[in-house]
């Protein structure tokens, strides 16, 4: 019997060990279950974050495409403006050249006007001298009482006594030219 009690004691020890092992296994199983739940929750969170990240990447890709299109439009407008600026610069250069040419022409016209003015003054002086000469000639003709020979002025009639001495024509104020000569 002692043998049986020894066996009972051995069985009780083994049972205690099995029970302790079972409790330990149960606790470990519960801990593993909790770990699995935590991993599952974290995995779900990671999947949700990845899905949100995928949506953000898709939105970012769409926005990047829109930004690229906007940049292309801006570049097209910049190129169009650059072309217009070049055209304006070319037109300005042409206008500058035309203005320079017009300025040169005006300078030439001014010189011509000055030359014409000098020529007109010289003509007026010459006309005044001619007028003086005509007056001198008229006095001479009046003094001699005869007309010019027919060789000088074939259109003049031979004059006789009482024929008018001459007719004066006024070209401009102060300038008178003798147009016909006759004698007294």
Backbone torsions as a table, in degrees:
resi	resn	phi	psi	omega
1	UNK	NA	-32.9	175.1
2	UNK	-57.6	-29.7	179.0
3	UNK	-66.4	-38.5	-179.4
4	UNK	-70.7	-40.2	-179.8
5	UNK	-68.3	-33.9	176.6
6	UNK	-66.8	-37.8	179.1
7	UNK	-68.9	-37.9	179.1
8	UNK	-65.8	-41.7	179.2
9	UNK	-64.1	-43.2	178.4
10	UNK	-62.3	-41.5	179.2
11	UNK	-66.3	-39.7	-179.7
12	UNK	-65.1	-40.3	178.8
13	UNK	-65.2	-44.8	-179.7
14	UNK	-64.3	-40.2	-179.5
15	UNK	-64.7	-41.8	177.8
16	UNK	-62.0	-41.7	-179.9
17	UNK	-65.7	-41.0	-179.8
18	UNK	-65.9	-43.1	179.6
19	UNK	-63.2	-45.1	179.5
20	UNK	-62.5	-41.6	178.0
21	UNK	-65.1	-38.6	179.2
22	UNK	-66.6	-42.2	178.7
23	UNK	-64.3	-44.2	178.5
24	UNK	-61.9	-42.4	178.2
25	UNK	-63.9	-41.1	180.0
26	UNK	-64.2	-45.1	178.7
27	UNK	-63.0	-44.4	179.9
28	UNK	-62.8	-40.6	178.5
29	UNK	-63.8	-42.8	178.3
30	UNK	-63.6	-43.9	178.0
31	UNK	-61.4	-43.0	178.1
32	UNK	-63.8	-40.7	177.5
33	UNK	-60.9	-44.2	177.8
34	UNK	-63.2	-42.1	177.7
35	UNK	-61.2	-43.4	179.4
36	UNK	-62.5	-42.7	178.5
37	UNK	-62.7	-42.4	179.3
38	UNK	-63.3	-44.6	178.7
39	UNK	-62.9	-41.3	178.8
40	UNK	-62.9	-44.6	179.2
41	UNK	-62.3	-45.0	179.0
42	UNK	-65.6	-37.0	177.0
43	UNK	-64.3	-42.6	177.7
44	UNK	-62.0	-42.7	178.5
45	UNK	-62.8	-42.0	179.1
46	UNK	-64.2	-42.0	178.6
47	UNK	-63.7	-43.6	178.9
48	UNK	-62.8	-42.9	178.3
49	UNK	-63.5	-40.6	178.2
50	UNK	-65.3	-40.2	178.1
51	UNK	-64.1	-43.2	177.1
52	UNK	-62.6	-40.2	177.2
53	UNK	-62.2	-40.4	178.3
54	UNK	-63.1	-42.7	178.4
55	UNK	-64.4	-40.1	178.3
56	UNK	-66.1	-39.5	177.4
57	UNK	-63.7	-42.7	178.3
58	UNK	-62.1	-45.1	178.3
59	UNK	-62.9	-42.2	178.0
60	UNK	-62.1	-39.8	178.5
61	UNK	-64.0	-43.1	178.6
62	UNK	-63.8	-45.2	179.2
63	UNK	-64.0	-38.7	177.9
64	UNK	-63.2	-39.9	177.9
65	UNK	-64.4	-42.4	177.9
66	UNK	-63.2	-42.8	179.3
67	UNK	-62.3	-42.1	177.6
68	UNK	-60.6	-42.3	178.7
69	UNK	-65.2	-42.4	178.4
70	UNK	-62.5	-41.6	177.9
71	UNK	-63.9	-39.4	177.0
72	UNK	-62.5	-42.7	178.4
73	UNK	-63.0	-42.1	179.0
74	UNK	-62.1	-44.1	179.7
75	UNK	-62.7	-39.8	178.0
76	UNK	-62.0	-43.3	179.6
77	UNK	-66.3	-39.5	178.1
78	UNK	-62.6	-42.5	178.6
79	UNK	-63.9	-40.8	179.0
80	UNK	-63.8	-42.6	179.0
81	UNK	-64.4	-40.4	179.0
82	UNK	-61.3	-41.1	178.1
83	UNK	-63.0	-43.6	179.5
84	UNK	-64.4	-40.4	178.4
85	UNK	-62.1	-42.2	177.6
86	UNK	-62.8	-40.5	178.9
87	UNK	-65.1	-40.9	179.2
88	UNK	-64.8	-42.1	179.5
89	UNK	-62.7	-42.2	178.3
90	UNK	-63.3	-44.2	178.9
91	UNK	-62.8	-39.6	179.0
92	UNK	-64.5	-40.9	177.3
93	UNK	-62.7	-43.0	179.0
94	UNK	-63.8	-41.2	178.9
95	UNK	-65.5	-37.9	177.8
96	UNK	-63.1	-44.0	178.3
97	UNK	-62.8	-43.6	-179.9
98	UNK	-64.9	-39.8	179.0
99	UNK	-64.1	-41.4	177.2
100	UNK	-62.2	-42.7	179.6
101	UNK	-64.1	-43.3	178.7
102	UNK	-63.4	-41.2	178.3
103	UNK	-60.5	-43.2	176.5
104	UNK	-61.5	-42.5	178.8
105	UNK	-63.1	-42.0	179.2
106	UNK	-63.7	-39.4	177.5
107	UNK	-61.2	-44.3	178.5
108	UNK	-63.8	-42.1	179.6
109	UNK	-63.3	-41.1	178.4
110	UNK	-60.5	-44.7	177.6
111	UNK	-60.9	-43.1	179.9
112	UNK	-64.2	-39.5	179.0
113	UNK	-63.8	-42.7	177.8
114	UNK	-62.1	-42.6	179.4
115	UNK	-64.5	-42.4	179.3
116	UNK	-64.1	-40.2	178.2
117	UNK	-62.8	-44.3	177.1
118	UNK	-62.3	-42.3	178.7
119	UNK	-62.6	-39.7	179.2
120	UNK	-66.2	-40.3	177.2
121	UNK	-63.6	-42.6	177.9
122	UNK	-63.8	-40.4	178.0
123	UNK	-64.1	-40.8	179.2
124	UNK	-64.1	-41.9	178.2
125	UNK	-62.5	-45.6	179.8
126	UNK	-63.7	-39.6	179.7
127	UNK	-65.5	-39.0	178.2
128	UNK	-64.4	-39.7	177.4
129	UNK	-65.3	-41.2	177.3
130	UNK	-61.8	-40.5	179.2
131	UNK	-61.9	-43.4	177.2
132	UNK	-61.7	-42.9	178.1
133	UNK	-63.0	-40.0	179.1
134	UNK	-64.3	-40.7	177.6
135	UNK	-63.3	-42.7	177.5
136	UNK	-61.0	-43.5	-179.9
137	UNK	-63.4	-40.0	179.8
138	UNK	-63.0	-42.7	177.8
139	UNK	-62.0	-41.3	179.2
140	UNK	-63.5	-45.2	-179.1
141	UNK	-63.1	-43.7	178.9
142	UNK	-62.3	-34.8	-178.7
143	UNK	-70.6	-33.6	-177.0
144	UNK	-92.0	-23.9	178.0
145	UNK	72.3	29.1	177.3
146	UNK	-135.7	166.5	-179.4
147	UNK	-101.8	166.5	179.6
148	UNK	-65.9	151.9	176.0
149	UNK	-63.3	156.0	-177.0
150	UNK	-65.3	-20.1	179.5
151	UNK	-67.9	-34.0	-178.1
152	UNK	-72.4	-48.6	-177.6
153	UNK	-135.3	90.2	-176.0
154	UNK	-63.9	-23.4	-177.8
155	UNK	-77.5	-12.3	179.7
156	UNK	-77.7	142.5	177.2
157	UNK	-80.7	156.2	173.0
158	UNK	-71.3	134.0	-174.8
159	UNK	-95.3	157.4	175.3
160	UNK	-131.6	-178.5	-179.6
161	UNK	-61.3	138.6	177.5
162	UNK	87.6	-0.7	178.7
163	UNK	-76.9	139.3	-178.5
164	UNK	-59.3	148.6	-176.2
165	UNK	-71.8	-43.8	-179.1
166	UNK	-178.5	169.8	178.0
167	UNK	-122.2	132.3	179.9
168	UNK	-99.2	143.4	175.4
169	UNK	-118.3	136.8	-179.2
170	UNK	-98.9	116.7	178.8
171	UNK	-81.2	-44.9	177.4
172	UNK	-152.6	166.7	-177.0
173	UNK	-54.7	127.6	177.9
174	UNK	88.6	-6.2	-178.9
175	UNK	-119.8	113.4	-179.5
176	UNK	-123.0	136.0	-178.7
177	UNK	-120.2	137.9	177.0
178	UNK	-77.7	119.8	-174.8
179	UNK	-98.9	-30.5	178.1
180	UNK	-134.6	140.7	178.8
181	UNK	-117.3	127.9	173.4
182	UNK	-135.3	164.7	177.6
183	UNK	-112.3	168.9	-179.3
184	UNK	-84.4	NA	NA
